[in-house]
Amino acid sequence: MHIAEAGNGEPIFLLHGFPQHWWEWHGVIPRLAEHYRVIAVDQRGFGWTDAPADGYNARTLIEDIVLLMDELDIPRARFLTHDWGSVVAQLLAMERPDLVEALVVTGAPDVHIRPNAGLLGLFPKLWHAFALAAPVIGPRLQRNEKFTRHLFTAFEPAGGVPEEDMELYAVGMAQPERARAGSALYRGTILPAFMGIIFGAYAKRDFTVPTLALIGDREPSATLQEMGHRPGRGGNVTTEILPGEGHFLADHRPELIADRALRFFGHAPDQYHDK
């Protein structure tokens, strides 16, 4: 598994979203590295990590992180995550809370939200997720320039993701083995997790790790997060909806994400509200 490292001190793992890799965090890493040992991971199938034909289910992706922590001799860490990386990190926090000190998720709701009728209005905005999950269509779409541009601009403010970064991510998407990996990821983890949230699959599972959810108000995840939590859940979650921001927060506002993460990781959640 490929990683990019910087800094010294207590560890922070950075888990990217789709269709990105560790470079998503390049604007965040220098700020975090002033205080922490930063480990930006290329998750299975993305960046410079191998793209095997299988293993894109949640359990295997969680195990990848557990094994990486073991290999690096890190018994416990903070996590800053995006999109499907946020899904993996939250499931890790439920499965192995002993490994996760605190968690900042971006570009995804927390898994204990309680959807309401407003969910129906989101499905047209999420058509790409179902298309990407299709075994033949999904890989082909990732090689389509118009589609990749749609992914990076649909919910973003002007100048959201820099042009050169979009081009860099598109190179990876166009590689056949990585396009297949992306489609398998949607089938094996992203859509099952989304359906799990809708139907309460995580409702009875404890989730106690202190968590900050940072979500731009232009993206569908904000609507989901604002629906509230299932009874008895969400007490560990601090939510901040960011006005005028979209899905790719670390690309557009790296200084904001680094600032929020540093403040949250450095203070207890109740103190965060006073900042």
NORMO-V453487 format. One record per pair of residues at least 4 apart in sequence whose C-alpha atoms are under 6 Angstrom apart, sorted by the first residue. I is the first residue (numbers start at 1). J is the second residue. D is the distance in whole Angstrom. If there is no record, write none. Layout:
I,J,D
I,J,D
This chain:
1,49,5
2,42,5
2,48,6
2,49,5
3,40,5
3,41,5
3,42,6
4,39,6
4,40,5
5,38,6
5,39,5
6,33,6
6,37,6
6,38,5
7,33,4
7,36,6
7,37,4
8,36,5
8,37,4
9,36,5
9,37,5
10,36,5
10,37,6
11,36,6
11,37,5
11,38,6
11,77,5
12,38,5
12,77,6
12,78,5
12,79,5
13,39,5
13,40,6
13,79,5
14,40,5
14,79,6
14,80,5
14,81,6
15,41,6
15,81,5
15,85,5
16,21,6
16,81,6
16,82,5
16,85,5
17,82,5
17,83,5
17,84,5
17,85,5
20,169,6
21,42,5
21,46,6
21,47,5
22,40,5
22,41,6
22,42,5
25,29,6
27,254,5
28,254,5
28,258,5
29,33,6
32,36,6
33,37,6
33,38,6
42,46,6
42,47,5
42,49,6
44,49,6
45,50,6
45,51,4
45,178,6
45,181,5
55,60,6
56,185,5
56,188,6
57,188,4
57,189,5
58,189,5
62,92,6
69,73,6
69,74,5
76,99,4
76,100,6
77,100,5
77,101,5
78,100,6
78,101,5
78,102,5
78,103,6
79,103,5
80,104,5
81,85,5
81,86,5
81,105,5
82,86,5
82,105,6
82,106,5
82,107,5
83,107,5
83,108,5
86,105,5
92,96,6
93,97,5
93,100,6
94,207,5
102,209,6
102,210,5
103,211,5
104,211,6
104,212,5
104,213,6
105,213,5
106,213,6
106,214,5
106,215,6
107,215,5
107,247,5
108,221,5
109,221,5
109,225,5
111,197,6
112,229,6
113,228,5
113,229,4
113,230,6
114,228,6
114,229,5
114,230,5
115,227,6
128,132,6
131,138,6
132,138,4
132,183,5
133,138,6
133,183,5
133,186,5
133,187,5
134,138,5
138,183,5
139,179,5
139,180,5
142,173,6
143,174,5
150,154,5
155,218,6
155,219,5
155,246,5
156,160,5
156,246,4
160,252,5
161,251,6
161,252,6
173,179,5
175,179,6
184,188,6
185,189,6
186,190,5
186,191,6
187,191,6
189,193,6
192,196,6
196,200,6
196,201,5
208,236,6
210,236,5
211,237,5
212,237,6
212,238,5
212,239,6
213,239,5
214,240,5
215,222,6
215,241,5
215,242,6
216,241,6
216,242,5
216,245,4
216,246,5
217,222,5
217,241,6
217,242,6
217,243,5
217,245,6
218,245,6
218,246,5
219,246,5
219,247,6
229,233,6
229,234,6
249,253,5
250,254,4
261,265,6
262,266,6
264,272,6
